[in-house]
Amino acid sequence: MATKAEDEQQSQAGTGRHQEVGHKSLLQSDALYQYILETSVYPREPEPMKELREITAKHPWNLMTTSADEGQFLSMLLKLINAKNTMEIGVYTGYSLLATALALPDDGKILAMDINRENYELGLPVIQKVGVAHKIDFKEGPAMPVLDGLVQDEKNHGSFDFIFVDADKDNYINYHERLVKLVKVGGLIGYDNTLWNGSVVAPPDAPLRKYVRYYRDFVLELNKALAADPRIEICMLPVGDGITLCRRIK
Ligand SMILES: C[S@@+](CC[C@H](N)C(=O)[O-])C[C@H]1O[C@@H](n2cnc3c(N)ncnc32)[C@H](O)[C@@H]1O
């Protein structure tokens, strides 16, 4: 484990960044993040989630995965609110999906959506092996038409206990208008990546990777809109890449 001085030196030199899969930590040092993983996340990570994390690590887009600490957080949260009917937008190989499926009761449900089925199928054998696949209704394709379909039928209004959004950042604000109708009063929506690599506070001329720069304005817009929305209470947490929890109050 690196010392604080080594970390500072590495961070000034722009080298030695944490290599952990899914790592997007905004913590002051990588050593601190590693400490969290080693003391309280990995020792308690369910075996199938570890297996899925290791499968994902070999995939070229592994940066997209939900990190292990965020998976643990979601699992705790779902149990605390006794979630049963849930939704996930943005599945990738299924790490957060498996965290959810394991946390729900046996008759719990997850409506899971992703434009890419192939990546979901990488993790699916692990989900099947652990006996939680029956909770998942996977829909391949863009989430928006599915949400529009759900909103059209009044009986779906207020029917979800928890919704996790981890997909196309340029659509979060549009998803929000639909999701706020679909989540129950007292239920939660979690928007992932709301600190977007820390870029939300980067100066306009900061050297940002192209995709980070592109989505940054949408994330900034979303954060403002959520803070001003009287239908929800919010709490922005620096877990993973930032997650904003929205509790519907009316
Ligand atoms: C950051 S990854 C999701 C990570 C996932 N939660 C996990 O635990 O690994 C984002 C996912 O959103 C999906 N996506 C992008 N645009 C989408 C859309 N319009 N509708 C549904 N899924 C979309 C991508 O295919 C990608 O798999």
The ligand as a Gaussian input file, in Angstrom:
#p B3LYP/6-31G(d) Opt

LIG

0 1
 C      -21.901000       2.560000     -16.944000
 S      -22.606000       1.237000     -17.817000
 C      -23.623000       0.455000     -16.616000
 C      -22.830000      -0.219000     -15.535000
 C      -23.644000      -1.205000     -14.713000
 N      -24.598000      -0.550000     -13.849000
 C      -22.747000      -2.109000     -13.896000
 O      -23.073000      -2.435000     -12.752000
 O      -21.693000      -2.511000     -14.409000
 C      -23.739000       2.053000     -18.867000
 C      -24.626000       1.138000     -19.692000
 O      -25.685000       1.920000     -20.221000
 C      -26.071000       1.349000     -21.458000
 N      -26.851000       2.329000     -22.210000
 C      -26.396000       3.391000     -22.918000
 N      -27.418000       4.047000     -23.475000
 C      -28.560000       3.411000     -23.100000
 C      -29.951000       3.618000     -23.339000
 N      -30.368000       4.631000     -24.095000
 N      -30.843000       2.782000     -22.786000
 C      -30.422000       1.725000     -22.020000
 N      -29.111000       1.483000     -21.752000
 C      -28.200000       2.305000     -22.279000
 C      -24.740000       0.963000     -22.096000
 O      -24.920000      -0.039000     -23.078000
 C      -23.934000       0.486000     -20.878000
 O      -23.995000      -0.917000     -20.756000

